[in-house]
């Protein structure tokens, strides 16, 4: 049973470019969460999605960031016009509809903005 | 803010049991206790969760006090690969995870 998959694992973008991060949840999971970890800091929640719906985006910066989880295909976190401060590790987690909704994390995408 | 309090760091000798405490005195009746760990900037790894009863799986045991205000994660035979930051989290339903600073566990050879 494959775990949560994220790609690319490493992404380098120049300032002003767009970054697209993909997350494929575990089989049977319909809940996807994105978290960001800045260098030497803790993990911070960004957004929670279910298929075709954003449930909680309270941790998402208001500008340049967007997320989607379409009916078919992976969840996408999009960062437009990247700046150096966007350099971080972005982790995706998924959960199924169990009583405890335990989340399982992917290996992360490390974004470097030059 | 995280709803849990954990020691900043702990040491444990290889082969011994590692006991990681967590206080969650404001836990609600429907909130679960979860433990995750993060090994050197890898993705966080789910370890175990519980509601009221003690739980055990292939990785660890979780002991929850009767009043549910604190818990202890037990790694029965710690190895060097268990060196990581361990996070104790309380959460209800499908809510987001709010990570605190966790406990940095050093396994000593």
Backbone of each chain as ProteinMPNN parsed JSONL, in Angstrom:
{"seq_chain_A": "XXXXXXXXXXXXXXXXXXXXXXXXXXXXXXXXXXXXXXXXXXXXXXXXXXXXXXXXXXXXXXXXXXXXXXXXXXXXXXXXXXXXXXXXXXXXXXXXXXXXXXXXXXXXXXXXXX", "coords_chain_A": {"N_chain_A": [[0.859, -1.18, 0.0], [0.922, 1.956, -1.103], [2.369, 4.878, 0.291], [1.811, 8.368, 1.146], [2.505, 10.412, -1.573], [4.751, 12.779, -2.859], [5.686, 15.199, -5.241], [7.675, 17.559, -7.107], [10.573, 16.243, -5.301], [12.567, 17.995, -4.768], [12.776, 21.399, -5.606], [13.765, 24.086, -7.515], [13.467, 27.479, -7.904], [13.551, 30.655, -9.554], [13.297, 33.974, -8.277], [10.078, 35.364, -8.669], [9.098, 33.435, -10.398], [6.763, 30.685, -10.887], [5.74, 28.146, -8.599], [4.829, 24.782, -8.472], [3.485, 22.326, -6.533], [2.959, 18.918, -5.964], [0.722, 16.476, -4.618], [-0.093, 13.224, -3.892], [-2.52, 11.495, -2.269], [-2.742, 8.796, 0.181], [-4.044, 5.628, -0.854], [-7.516, 5.504, -0.965], [-7.843, 7.608, 0.761], [-9.419, 10.723, 1.35], [-8.972, 13.181, 2.347], [-6.86, 15.919, 2.46], [-4.02, 17.61, 3.628], [-1.935, 20.471, 3.846], [1.259, 21.483, 4.951], [3.81, 23.738, 6.103], [7.29, 24.076, 6.568], [9.551, 26.223, 7.646], [13.082, 26.977, 7.412], [14.796, 25.716, 10.195], [12.573, 25.975, 11.811], [9.294, 25.185, 13.226], [6.6, 22.974, 12.117], [3.931, 24.302, 10.24], [0.477, 24.634, 9.792], [-1.207, 24.938, 6.682], [-3.402, 24.556, 4.745], [-6.493, 22.76, 4.365], [-8.039, 20.288, 2.511], [-10.794, 18.66, 0.93], [-12.021, 16.439, -1.585], [-12.416, 18.509, -4.284], [-13.125, 20.614, -2.647], [-12.258, 23.296, -0.478], [-11.639, 23.139, 2.85], [-10.506, 24.315, 5.138], [-8.613, 27.083, 5.168], [-7.108, 28.628, 6.781], [-4.441, 28.928, 7.411], [-3.13, 29.734, 5.203], [-1.226, 31.99, 3.284], [-2.582, 35.099, 2.182], [-2.127, 36.112, -0.341], [-0.753, 35.107, -3.458], [-0.615, 32.362, -2.941], [-2.261, 29.285, -3.558], [-4.493, 26.466, -3.485], [-5.619, 23.259, -4.553], [-7.736, 20.398, -4.919], [-8.589, 18.34, -7.054], [-11.327, 16.451, -8.543], [-10.293, 14.298, -9.944], [-6.967, 13.156, -9.883], [-3.877, 14.536, -8.423], [-3.505, 16.552, -5.398], [-2.771, 20.004, -5.616], [-0.46, 22.451, -4.719], [0.007, 25.761, -5.268], [2.297, 28.301, -5.844], [2.593, 31.53, -6.66], [4.736, 33.903, -8.304], [7.196, 33.61, -6.746], [9.105, 34.328, -3.779], [12.184, 34.868, -1.902], [11.605, 34.272, 0.737], [9.79, 32.218, 0.575], [11.156, 29.892, 0.468], [11.352, 26.727, 1.718], [10.368, 23.65, 3.388], [7.728, 21.783, 2.163], [5.087, 19.983, 3.277], [2.79, 17.382, 2.714], [-0.14, 15.823, 3.934], [-2.342, 13.034, 4.396], [-5.602, 11.766, 5.211], [-7.992, 9.24, 6.098], [-11.498, 8.414, 6.454], [-11.607, 7.635, 9.276], [-12.229, 6.957, 12.781], [-10.431, 8.5, 14.262], [-9.157, 10.01, 12.401], [-6.39, 9.929, 11.71], [-3.415, 11.381, 10.472], [-1.252, 10.877, 7.716], [1.964, 11.494, 6.582], [3.684, 12.791, 3.689], [6.96, 12.687, 2.035], [7.757, 15.265, 1.568], [8.348, 18.391, -0.212], [11.119, 20.193, -1.08], [11.538, 23.474, -1.453], [13.508, 25.809, -3.049], [14.253, 29.115, -3.446], [15.904, 31.181, -5.607]], "CA_chain_A": [[0.0, 0.0, 0.0], [1.808, 3.102, -1.211], [2.098, 5.98, 1.196], [1.583, 9.658, 0.526], [3.58, 10.726, -2.509], [4.897, 14.178, -3.209], [6.705, 15.508, -6.233], [9.011, 16.969, -7.02], [11.157, 16.233, -3.963], [13.329, 19.239, -4.678], [12.36, 22.331, -6.641], [14.49, 25.356, -7.468], [12.815, 28.508, -8.712], [14.062, 32.018, -9.404], [12.297, 34.938, -7.809], [9.111, 35.772, -9.681], [8.536, 32.286, -11.101], [5.699, 29.945, -10.205], [6.076, 26.8, -8.1], [3.678, 23.883, -8.373], [3.829, 21.168, -5.726], [1.897, 17.928, -6.115], [0.564, 15.519, -3.525], [-1.034, 12.129, -4.107], [-2.806, 10.908, -0.958], [-2.796, 7.342, 0.281], [-5.211, 5.043, -1.494], [-8.702, 5.5, -0.125], [-7.928, 8.831, 1.563], [-10.035, 11.826, 0.623], [-8.662, 14.412, 3.071], [-5.474, 16.318, 2.226], [-3.564, 18.766, 4.408], [-0.606, 20.977, 3.511], [1.997, 22.142, 6.031], [5.079, 24.321, 5.667], [8.318, 24.147, 7.596], [10.638, 27.126, 7.311], [14.351, 26.492, 7.956], [15.0, 25.79, 11.651], [11.324, 26.281, 12.51], [8.348, 24.084, 13.321], [5.619, 22.792, 11.051], [2.764, 25.177, 10.353], [-0.632, 24.274, 8.935], [-1.567, 25.899, 5.647], [-4.725, 24.387, 4.155], [-7.111, 21.427, 4.439], [-8.953, 20.118, 1.389], [-11.384, 17.408, 0.533], [-12.176, 16.449, -3.043], [-13.072, 19.667, -4.913], [-13.528, 21.61, -1.646], [-11.334, 23.793, 0.543], [-12.349, 23.085, 4.125], [-9.897, 25.258, 6.086], [-7.413, 27.706, 4.578], [-6.746, 29.66, 7.75], [-2.993, 29.091, 7.494], [-2.617, 30.046, 3.879], [-1.063, 33.425, 2.994], [-3.731, 35.589, 1.396], [-1.725, 36.412, -1.717], [0.201, 34.294, -4.22], [-0.746, 30.932, -2.634], [-3.557, 28.669, -3.792], [-4.461, 25.009, -3.409], [-6.776, 22.586, -5.097], [-7.747, 18.936, -4.853], [-9.65, 18.061, -8.029], [-12.008, 15.155, -8.488], [-9.315, 13.33, -10.423], [-5.586, 13.623, -9.852], [-3.316, 14.906, -7.134], [-3.698, 17.902, -4.875], [-1.732, 20.922, -6.084], [-0.215, 23.71, -4.011], [0.61, 26.66, -6.251], [2.837, 29.554, -5.323], [2.91, 32.427, -7.773], [5.717, 34.972, -8.076], [7.888, 33.202, -5.52], [10.115, 35.198, -3.18], [13.152, 34.08, -1.137], [10.983, 33.827, 1.982], [8.991, 31.011, 0.339], [12.038, 28.731, 0.571], [10.905, 25.938, 2.857], [9.898, 22.303, 3.072], [6.261, 21.734, 2.131], [4.65, 18.61, 3.524], [1.399, 17.039, 2.504], [-0.61, 14.682, 4.718], [-3.69, 12.613, 4.04], [-6.291, 10.911, 6.181], [-9.244, 8.652, 5.67], [-12.623, 8.687, 7.346], [-11.593, 6.777, 10.459], [-12.702, 7.668, 13.971], [-9.426, 9.434, 14.752], [-8.63, 10.798, 11.281], [-4.946, 10.1, 11.828], [-2.822, 11.878, 9.233], [0.004, 10.281, 7.28], [2.685, 12.526, 5.853], [4.603, 12.489, 2.609], [8.366, 13.032, 2.292], [7.969, 16.701, 1.448], [9.014, 19.051, -1.342], [11.984, 21.267, -0.616], [11.552, 24.569, -2.42], [14.57, 26.802, -2.902], [14.078, 30.27, -4.334], [17.207, 31.851, -5.766]], "C_chain_A": [[0.896, 1.231, 0.0], [1.389, 4.172, -0.224], [1.775, 7.24, 0.428], [2.784, 9.994, -0.359], [3.572, 12.21, -2.831], [5.949, 14.312, -4.307], [6.555, 16.936, -6.717], [9.513, 16.949, -5.577], [11.977, 17.5, -3.725], [12.936, 20.106, -5.866], [13.13, 23.629, -6.448], [13.796, 26.316, -8.419], [13.528, 29.839, -8.488], [12.93, 32.916, -8.94], [11.383, 35.363, -8.962], [8.493, 34.625, -10.461], [7.418, 31.652, -10.286], [6.216, 28.583, -9.76], [4.786, 25.999, -7.977], [4.12, 22.608, -7.669], [2.649, 20.208, -5.761], [1.906, 16.927, -4.976], [-0.484, 14.483, -3.906], [-1.288, 11.449, -2.767], [-2.729, 9.386, -0.999], [-4.08, 6.84, -0.353], [-6.381, 5.02, -0.517], [-8.868, 6.743, 0.741], [-8.506, 9.966, 0.726], [-9.788, 13.172, 1.296], [-7.175, 14.704, 2.887], [-5.178, 17.598, 3.003], [-2.192, 19.174, 3.891], [-0.034, 21.726, 4.712], [3.306, 22.688, 5.466], [6.034, 24.349, 6.852], [9.453, 25.027, 7.084], [11.925, 26.607, 7.954], [14.462, 26.747, 9.456], [13.734, 26.178, 12.415], [10.409, 25.059, 12.521], [7.41, 24.031, 12.128], [4.395, 23.668, 11.3], [1.714, 24.752, 9.336], [-0.885, 25.364, 7.906], [-3.027, 25.752, 5.22], [-5.154, 22.927, 4.265], [-8.148, 21.345, 3.329], [-9.568, 18.725, 1.399], [-11.626, 17.523, -0.976], [-13.025, 17.654, -3.489], [-13.511, 20.73, -3.906], [-12.361, 22.01, -0.752], [-12.104, 23.881, 1.853], [-11.817, 24.145, 5.096], [-8.634, 25.805, 5.434], [-6.878, 28.789, 5.496], [-5.245, 29.895, 7.845], [-2.343, 29.496, 6.196], [-2.405, 31.555, 3.741], [-2.128, 33.877, 1.998], [-3.366, 35.809, -0.065], [-0.723, 35.376, -2.211], [0.053, 32.794, -3.998], [-2.159, 30.456, -2.957], [-3.391, 27.156, -3.739], [-5.734, 24.458, -3.996], [-6.609, 21.083, -4.924], [-8.89, 18.501, -5.77], [-10.236, 16.66, -7.868], [-11.073, 14.033, -8.932], [-7.923, 13.937, -10.319], [-5.149, 14.104, -8.494], [-3.788, 16.277, -6.655], [-2.509, 18.745, -5.313], [-1.672, 22.126, -5.143], [0.561, 24.598, -4.978], [1.066, 27.932, -5.563], [3.247, 30.407, -6.511], [3.935, 33.463, -7.343], [6.508, 34.719, -6.794], [8.924, 34.239, -5.101], [11.011, 34.318, -2.309], [12.528, 33.526, 0.144], [10.08, 32.616, 1.819], [9.841, 29.754, 0.409], [11.725, 27.973, 1.855], [10.672, 24.509, 2.402], [8.383, 22.31, 3.179], [5.843, 20.264, 2.231], [3.147, 18.486, 3.301], [1.071, 15.851, 3.403], [-1.994, 14.303, 4.231], [-4.288, 11.785, 5.173], [-7.552, 10.358, 5.536], [-10.327, 8.958, 6.679], [-12.673, 7.66, 8.475], [-12.024, 7.605, 11.66], [-11.735, 8.757, 14.408], [-8.827, 10.287, 13.655], [-7.112, 11.005, 11.388], [-4.349, 10.445, 10.468], [-1.493, 11.178, 8.979], [0.674, 11.252, 6.323], [3.519, 11.961, 4.709], [6.008, 12.946, 2.947], [8.676, 14.514, 2.137], [8.575, 17.122, 0.118], [9.827, 20.196, -0.768], [12.124, 22.301, -1.713], [12.683, 25.53, -2.073], [14.343, 27.901, -3.916], [15.395, 31.027, -4.393], [17.04, 33.283, -6.287]], "O_chain_A": [[1.558, 1.517, 0.998], [0.204, 4.349, 0.059], [1.501, 7.204, -0.772], [3.933, 9.872, 0.063], [2.52, 12.812, -3.047], [6.968, 13.622, -4.297], [5.448, 17.474, -6.741], [8.915, 17.593, -4.716], [12.057, 18.0, -2.604], [12.784, 19.618, -6.986], [13.145, 24.2, -5.357], [13.568, 26.002, -9.588], [14.035, 30.121, -7.402], [11.756, 32.642, -9.186], [11.838, 35.675, -10.062], [7.471, 34.81, -11.122], [7.166, 32.035, -9.144], [7.019, 27.951, -10.446], [3.785, 26.48, -7.445], [5.011, 21.9, -8.14], [1.496, 20.612, -5.61], [2.957, 16.576, -4.441], [-1.627, 14.827, -4.207], [-0.364, 10.882, -2.183], [-2.659, 8.775, -2.066], [-5.085, 7.55, -0.384], [-6.244, 4.569, 0.62], [-9.904, 6.921, 1.382], [-8.145, 10.152, -0.436], [-10.331, 14.19, 0.867], [-6.332, 13.841, 3.13], [-5.977, 18.534, 3.028], [-1.379, 18.32, 3.538], [-0.726, 22.485, 5.39], [3.839, 22.171, 4.484], [5.635, 24.612, 7.986], [10.217, 24.629, 6.205], [11.865, 25.872, 8.94], [14.245, 27.866, 9.923], [13.817, 26.659, 13.545], [10.709, 24.035, 11.907], [7.416, 24.901, 11.258], [3.893, 23.76, 12.42], [2.023, 24.536, 8.164], [-0.794, 26.554, 8.206], [-3.802, 26.703, 5.316], [-4.339, 22.005, 4.26], [-9.021, 22.206, 3.211], [-8.945, 17.75, 1.818], [-11.45, 18.592, -1.559], [-14.191, 17.786, -3.115], [-14.212, 21.668, -4.286], [-11.575, 21.164, -0.325], [-13.095, 24.604, 1.956], [-12.595, 24.795, 5.794], [-7.69, 25.056, 5.18], [-6.265, 29.755, 5.04], [-4.815, 30.951, 8.311], [-1.118, 29.588, 6.113], [-3.312, 32.327, 4.05], [-2.517, 33.134, 1.097], [-4.228, 35.698, -0.937], [0.062, 34.841, -1.429], [0.559, 32.015, -4.806], [-3.135, 31.145, -2.663], [-2.293, 26.631, -3.925], [-6.789, 25.091, -3.949], [-5.496, 20.57, -4.801], [-10.02, 18.317, -5.319], [-9.7, 15.814, -7.151], [-11.074, 12.947, -8.352], [-7.731, 15.11, -10.636], [-5.919, 14.094, -7.534], [-4.386, 17.048, -7.405], [-1.38, 18.259, -5.374], [-2.691, 22.734, -4.818], [1.637, 24.229, -5.447], [0.322, 28.554, -4.805], [4.143, 30.042, -7.273], [3.997, 33.852, -6.177], [6.482, 35.532, -5.87], [9.527, 34.924, -5.927], [10.666, 33.175, -2.007], [12.883, 32.433, 0.586], [9.642, 32.038, 2.814], [9.299, 28.649, 0.408], [11.825, 28.527, 2.95], [10.76, 24.188, 1.216], [7.823, 22.786, 4.166], [6.195, 19.434, 1.393], [2.362, 19.366, 3.654], [1.909, 14.973, 3.609], [-2.733, 15.142, 3.716], [-3.573, 11.189, 5.979], [-8.096, 10.914, 4.582], [-10.098, 9.681, 7.649], [-13.643, 6.916, 8.616], [-12.167, 8.823, 11.558], [-12.158, 9.816, 14.871], [-8.06, 11.205, 13.944], [-6.613, 12.111, 11.183], [-4.729, 9.874, 9.446], [-0.717, 10.923, 9.9], [0.056, 11.763, 5.388], [3.989, 10.824, 4.753], [6.239, 13.522, 4.01], [9.749, 14.967, 2.536], [9.218, 16.336, -0.577], [9.302, 21.059, -0.064], [12.734, 22.057, -2.753], [12.793, 25.999, -0.94], [14.252, 27.638, -5.116], [15.931, 31.457, -3.371], [18.03, 33.989, -6.478]]}, "seq_chain_B": "XXXXXXXXXXXXXXXXXXXXXXXXXXXXXXXXXXXXXXXXXXXXXXXXXXXXXXXXXXXXXXXXXXXXXXXXXXXXXXXXXXXXXXXXXXXXXXXXXXXXXXXXXXXXX", "coords_chain_B": {"N_chain_B": [[-1.96, 28.192, 19.249], [-0.151, 25.374, 20.558], [-1.73, 22.764, 22.409], [-0.426, 21.32, 24.249], [2.216, 20.395, 26.555], [5.607, 19.742, 26.566], [8.792, 18.338, 27.539], [11.782, 20.041, 26.549], [14.059, 18.662, 25.658], [15.47, 15.338, 25.786], [17.516, 12.644, 26.946], [18.43, 9.257, 26.211], [19.666, 6.039, 26.859], [20.918, 3.776, 24.449], [19.024, 0.865, 23.741], [17.634, 0.962, 26.093], [14.414, 1.717, 27.619], [12.617, 4.436, 26.334], [10.938, 7.067, 27.768], [8.586, 9.362, 27.138], [7.156, 12.239, 28.302], [3.997, 14.034, 28.363], [1.978, 16.832, 28.873], [-1.413, 17.645, 28.908], [-3.517, 19.337, 29.987], [-5.869, 20.686, 29.44], [-7.43, 19.178, 27.833], [-10.2, 18.136, 25.838], [-13.219, 16.138, 26.098], [-13.674, 14.756, 23.714], [-11.344, 14.802, 22.321], [-8.537, 13.344, 20.792], [-5.336, 11.927, 21.695], [-2.337, 12.208, 20.044], [0.752, 10.964, 18.769], [3.588, 11.969, 17.016], [6.638, 11.801, 15.137], [9.607, 13.449, 13.948], [12.219, 12.828, 11.985], [15.157, 14.264, 11.479], [14.332, 16.426, 9.498], [12.825, 14.898, 7.73], [9.584, 13.82, 6.492], [6.966, 14.152, 8.905], [6.311, 11.368, 11.032], [3.699, 9.247, 11.742], [3.0, 7.842, 14.912], [1.364, 6.75, 17.043], [-1.948, 6.75, 18.483], [-4.499, 7.665, 20.888], [-7.521, 7.546, 22.874], [-8.865, 7.123, 25.434], [-8.054, 4.742, 26.574], [-5.052, 2.82, 27.252], [-2.677, 2.238, 24.675], [-1.034, 0.099, 22.324], [1.305, -0.524, 19.776], [3.313, -1.743, 17.018], [5.394, 0.008, 17.138], [5.377, 1.548, 19.511], [4.203, 2.271, 22.888], [1.363, 3.818, 24.38], [0.524, 5.545, 27.182], [-2.156, 6.735, 28.918], [-3.249, 8.912, 31.39], [-5.784, 8.428, 33.927], [-7.412, 10.666, 34.284], [-6.944, 11.881, 31.935], [-5.28, 14.043, 31.582], [-2.624, 13.958, 31.116], [-0.014, 12.16, 29.368], [2.119, 9.414, 28.379], [4.572, 8.503, 26.12], [6.027, 5.5, 25.201], [8.953, 4.113, 24.081], [10.015, 0.992, 23.711], [12.573, -0.291, 23.422], [14.983, 1.554, 22.782], [16.685, 2.674, 19.848], [19.477, 3.954, 17.92], [18.32, 4.993, 15.672], [15.984, 6.041, 16.559], [16.402, 8.602, 17.321], [15.113, 11.768, 17.236], [12.688, 14.454, 16.794], [9.955, 14.514, 18.871], [6.501, 14.782, 18.818], [3.709, 15.61, 20.699], [0.284, 15.673, 20.4], [-2.969, 17.064, 20.661], [-6.225, 16.653, 19.458], [-9.265, 16.965, 17.585], [-11.494, 15.066, 15.638], [-11.399, 15.698, 12.135], [-9.736, 17.812, 12.211], [-7.09, 20.278, 11.707], [-3.561, 19.702, 12.368], [-1.868, 21.118, 15.019], [1.288, 21.855, 15.545], [3.546, 21.816, 18.243], [6.624, 22.637, 19.896], [7.756, 20.242, 20.534], [9.652, 17.351, 21.775], [13.07, 16.931, 21.78], [14.634, 14.058, 21.284], [17.478, 12.352, 22.197], [19.287, 9.542, 21.458], [21.663, 7.74, 23.088], [24.731, 6.16, 22.367]], "CA_chain_B": [[-0.947, 27.634, 20.132], [-0.312, 23.967, 20.869], [-2.432, 22.544, 23.662], [0.358, 20.354, 25.02], [3.504, 20.823, 27.094], [6.576, 18.658, 26.552], [10.16, 18.787, 27.809], [12.476, 20.471, 25.34], [14.941, 17.596, 25.187], [15.704, 14.201, 26.668], [18.494, 11.652, 26.526], [18.127, 7.887, 26.588], [20.707, 5.114, 26.422], [20.494, 2.784, 23.461], [18.586, -0.394, 24.326], [16.73, 1.196, 27.218], [13.109, 2.265, 27.267], [12.502, 5.898, 26.337], [9.618, 7.473, 28.25], [8.423, 10.772, 26.8], [5.921, 12.727, 28.918], [3.256, 15.124, 27.731], [0.845, 17.365, 29.634], [-2.506, 18.228, 28.11], [-4.484, 19.489, 31.076], [-7.127, 21.288, 28.977], [-7.98, 18.29, 26.793], [-11.651, 17.95, 25.856], [-13.624, 14.744, 26.137], [-13.674, 14.115, 22.408], [-10.04, 14.983, 21.673], [-7.577, 12.253, 20.836], [-3.92, 12.219, 21.874], [-1.534, 11.628, 18.964], [2.197, 11.177, 18.8], [4.314, 11.932, 15.75], [8.044, 12.172, 15.258], [10.241, 13.92, 12.733], [13.631, 12.475, 11.959], [16.025, 15.118, 10.675], [13.651, 17.107, 8.395], [11.968, 14.036, 6.915], [8.179, 14.04, 6.79], [6.55, 13.615, 10.201], [5.884, 9.97, 11.007], [2.686, 8.901, 12.734], [3.434, 6.757, 15.795], [0.279, 6.106, 17.781], [-2.925, 7.666, 19.049], [-5.413, 7.059, 21.853], [-8.579, 8.407, 23.392], [-8.938, 6.936, 26.886], [-7.334, 3.541, 26.992], [-3.675, 2.665, 26.82], [-2.578, 1.629, 23.356], [0.287, -0.433, 21.946], [1.473, -1.041, 18.421], [4.658, -2.279, 16.784], [6.403, 1.038, 17.354], [5.413, 2.176, 20.825], [3.028, 2.194, 23.753], [0.85, 5.1, 24.836], [-0.145, 5.441, 28.471], [-2.939, 7.948, 29.177], [-3.733, 8.892, 32.767], [-7.236, 8.245, 34.036], [-8.07, 11.973, 34.093], [-6.591, 12.271, 30.566], [-4.568, 15.317, 31.555], [-1.242, 13.73, 30.698], [0.237, 10.863, 28.748], [3.523, 9.06, 28.203], [4.914, 7.632, 24.993], [7.121, 4.601, 25.577], [9.661, 3.343, 23.068], [10.482, -0.037, 24.653], [14.005, -0.582, 23.279], [15.398, 2.642, 21.898], [17.865, 2.521, 19.008], [19.992, 5.235, 17.431], [17.4, 5.499, 14.659], [14.861, 6.713, 17.214], [16.752, 10.003, 17.554], [14.145, 12.563, 16.458], [11.821, 15.336, 17.573], [8.692, 13.831, 19.123], [5.415, 15.732, 19.021], [2.463, 15.166, 21.329], [-0.751, 16.543, 19.835], [-4.36, 16.724, 20.933], [-6.955, 17.091, 18.271], [-10.573, 16.32, 17.453], [-12.009, 14.837, 14.3], [-10.52, 15.897, 10.992], [-9.119, 19.124, 12.377], [-5.677, 20.394, 11.401], [-2.611, 19.451, 13.446], [-1.078, 22.264, 15.474], [2.54, 21.327, 16.099], [4.325, 22.616, 19.181], [8.078, 22.509, 19.706], [8.121, 18.841, 20.693], [10.803, 16.934, 22.587], [14.193, 16.416, 20.991], [15.131, 12.844, 21.948], [18.803, 11.883, 21.779], [19.617, 8.194, 21.892], [23.109, 7.724, 23.291], [25.28, 4.801, 22.164]], "C_chain_B": [[-1.239, 26.156, 20.39], [-0.964, 23.83, 22.242], [-1.657, 21.617, 24.576], [1.663, 20.973, 25.489], [4.415, 19.616, 27.161], [7.941, 19.197, 26.956], [10.869, 19.104, 26.489], [13.344, 19.364, 24.775], [15.087, 16.529, 26.245], [16.795, 13.336, 26.073], [18.055, 10.281, 26.982], [19.252, 6.997, 26.053], [20.126, 4.098, 25.441], [20.138, 1.471, 24.159], [17.656, -0.247, 25.518], [15.392, 1.711, 26.714], [13.163, 3.787, 27.346], [11.072, 6.253, 26.723], [9.461, 8.965, 28.046], [7.097, 11.263, 27.376], [5.287, 13.866, 28.139], [2.108, 15.541, 28.648], [-0.163, 17.99, 28.699], [-3.687, 18.435, 29.05], [-5.824, 20.06, 30.619], [-7.815, 20.426, 27.92], [-9.494, 18.15, 26.958], [-11.988, 16.469, 25.735], [-13.538, 14.022, 24.811], [-12.342, 14.286, 21.659], [-9.162, 13.755, 21.879], [-6.193, 12.796, 21.171], [-3.158, 11.483, 20.78], [-0.055, 11.877, 19.265], [2.747, 11.018, 17.386], [5.788, 12.157, 16.069], [8.567, 12.624, 13.901], [11.734, 13.663, 12.855], [14.321, 13.383, 10.974], [15.381, 15.599, 9.376], [13.013, 16.165, 7.37], [10.514, 14.412, 7.195], [7.829, 13.471, 8.158], [5.985, 12.209, 10.049], [4.864, 9.742, 12.105], [3.192, 7.739, 13.588], [2.231, 6.022, 16.37], [-0.733, 7.155, 18.198], [-3.816, 6.909, 20.036], [-6.446, 8.059, 22.324], [-8.637, 8.322, 24.919], [-8.03, 5.807, 27.347], [-5.879, 3.588, 26.561], [-3.648, 1.913, 25.495], [-1.154, 1.151, 23.123], [0.243, -0.845, 20.49], [2.934, -1.472, 18.255], [5.745, -1.255, 17.06], [6.518, 1.431, 18.819], [4.171, 1.826, 21.637], [2.652, 3.603, 24.194], [0.079, 4.859, 26.124], [-0.834, 6.768, 28.736], [-3.465, 7.86, 30.607], [-5.257, 8.855, 32.798], [-7.987, 9.558, 33.814], [-7.77, 12.57, 32.725], [-5.796, 13.57, 30.492], [-3.098, 15.153, 31.2], [-1.109, 12.341, 30.094], [1.741, 10.654, 28.634], [3.655, 8.143, 26.994], [6.111, 6.789, 25.411], [7.659, 3.905, 24.331], [10.394, 2.248, 23.827], [11.983, -0.328, 24.596], [14.579, 0.414, 22.275], [16.661, 2.28, 21.106], [18.293, 3.901, 18.51], [19.05, 5.842, 16.407], [16.16, 6.156, 15.251], [15.191, 8.16, 17.582], [15.905, 10.88, 16.634], [13.509, 13.596, 17.376], [10.448, 14.668, 17.66], [7.624, 14.855, 19.492], [4.2, 15.026, 19.634], [1.387, 16.164, 20.908], [-2.1, 16.096, 20.344], [-5.216, 17.375, 19.857], [-8.274, 16.347, 18.204], [-10.915, 16.183, 15.987], [-10.976, 15.034, 13.221], [-9.829, 17.258, 11.045], [-7.639, 19.096, 12.008], [-4.843, 20.026, 12.618], [-1.905, 20.764, 13.757], [0.146, 21.698, 16.183], [3.134, 22.327, 17.081], [5.796, 22.436, 18.88], [8.563, 21.072, 19.884], [9.276, 18.616, 21.644], [11.872, 16.385, 21.662], [14.809, 15.257, 21.762], [16.468, 12.435, 21.337], [19.008, 10.488, 22.326], [21.138, 8.092, 21.93], [23.65, 6.308, 23.144], [25.953, 4.264, 23.432]], "O_chain_B": [[-2.394, 25.733, 20.437], [-0.773, 24.67, 23.121], [-2.192, 21.171, 25.59], [2.155, 21.941, 24.909], [4.056, 18.588, 27.735], [8.228, 20.376, 26.746], [10.582, 18.504, 25.454], [13.371, 19.143, 23.564], [14.864, 16.765, 27.432], [16.982, 13.294, 24.856], [17.391, 10.141, 28.01], [19.727, 7.184, 24.932], [18.997, 3.632, 25.593], [20.854, 1.02, 25.053], [16.975, -1.194, 25.911], [15.248, 2.087, 25.551], [13.688, 4.353, 28.305], [10.116, 5.803, 26.092], [10.131, 9.756, 28.71], [6.035, 10.772, 26.994], [5.945, 14.563, 27.366], [1.358, 14.697, 29.137], [0.187, 18.766, 27.811], [-4.724, 17.785, 28.917], [-6.818, 19.935, 31.334], [-8.688, 20.906, 27.197], [-10.001, 18.057, 28.076], [-11.158, 15.656, 25.327], [-13.35, 12.806, 24.777], [-12.248, 13.942, 20.481], [-9.06, 13.209, 22.978], [-5.91, 13.976, 20.96], [-3.318, 10.274, 20.611], [0.321, 12.852, 19.915], [2.419, 10.074, 16.668], [6.133, 12.647, 17.145], [8.048, 12.24, 12.853], [12.411, 14.216, 13.721], [14.098, 13.286, 9.768], [15.821, 15.232, 8.287], [12.694, 16.589, 6.26], [10.252, 15.248, 8.06], [8.34, 12.416, 8.535], [5.284, 11.897, 9.086], [5.136, 10.014, 13.274], [3.744, 6.771, 13.065], [2.099, 4.81, 16.202], [-0.401, 8.338, 18.259], [-3.879, 5.68, 20.021], [-6.267, 9.27, 22.189], [-8.476, 9.329, 25.61], [-7.34, 5.905, 28.361], [-5.516, 4.303, 25.627], [-4.496, 1.059, 25.235], [-0.196, 1.716, 23.651], [-0.731, -1.439, 20.026], [3.686, -1.553, 19.226], [6.911, -1.622, 17.203], [7.623, 1.628, 19.324], [3.236, 1.186, 21.155], [3.513, 4.467, 24.36], [-0.878, 4.086, 26.165], [-0.182, 7.811, 28.777], [-4.057, 6.853, 30.992], [-5.925, 9.205, 31.824], [-9.069, 9.566, 33.227], [-8.279, 13.638, 32.387], [-5.663, 14.138, 29.408], [-2.403, 16.149, 31.003], [-1.961, 11.473, 30.279], [2.528, 11.59, 28.775], [2.946, 7.145, 26.866], [7.099, 7.318, 25.92], [6.932, 3.208, 23.623], [11.342, 2.563, 24.547], [12.597, -0.587, 25.631], [14.647, 0.143, 21.076], [17.582, 1.658, 21.636], [17.567, 4.884, 18.66], [18.979, 7.064, 16.276], [15.371, 6.761, 14.525], [14.332, 8.869, 18.106], [15.969, 10.755, 15.411], [13.758, 13.611, 18.581], [9.858, 14.305, 16.642], [7.827, 15.689, 20.374], [3.741, 13.994, 19.145], [1.571, 17.373, 21.051], [-2.363, 14.899, 20.453], [-4.956, 18.494, 19.415], [-8.391, 15.229, 18.707], [-10.652, 17.084, 15.19], [-9.829, 14.606, 13.352], [-9.393, 17.779, 10.019], [-7.01, 18.038, 11.994], [-5.332, 20.031, 13.748], [-1.404, 21.437, 12.856], [0.048, 21.138, 17.274], [3.218, 23.522, 16.798], [6.176, 22.122, 17.752], [9.656, 20.724, 19.437], [9.809, 19.553, 22.239], [11.615, 15.488, 20.859], [15.444, 15.471, 22.795], [16.578, 12.204, 20.133], [18.913, 10.274, 23.534], [21.813, 8.329, 20.928], [23.104, 5.366, 23.719], [26.463, 3.144, 23.434]]}, "name": "protein", "num_of_chains": 2, "seq": "XXXXXXXXXXXXXXXXXXXXXXXXXXXXXXXXXXXXXXXXXXXXXXXXXXXXXXXXXXXXXXXXXXXXXXXXXXXXXXXXXXXXXXXXXXXXXXXXXXXXXXXXXXXXXXXXXXXXXXXXXXXXXXXXXXXXXXXXXXXXXXXXXXXXXXXXXXXXXXXXXXXXXXXXXXXXXXXXXXXXXXXXXXXXXXXXXXXXXXXXXXXXXXXXXXXXXXXXXXXXXXX"}
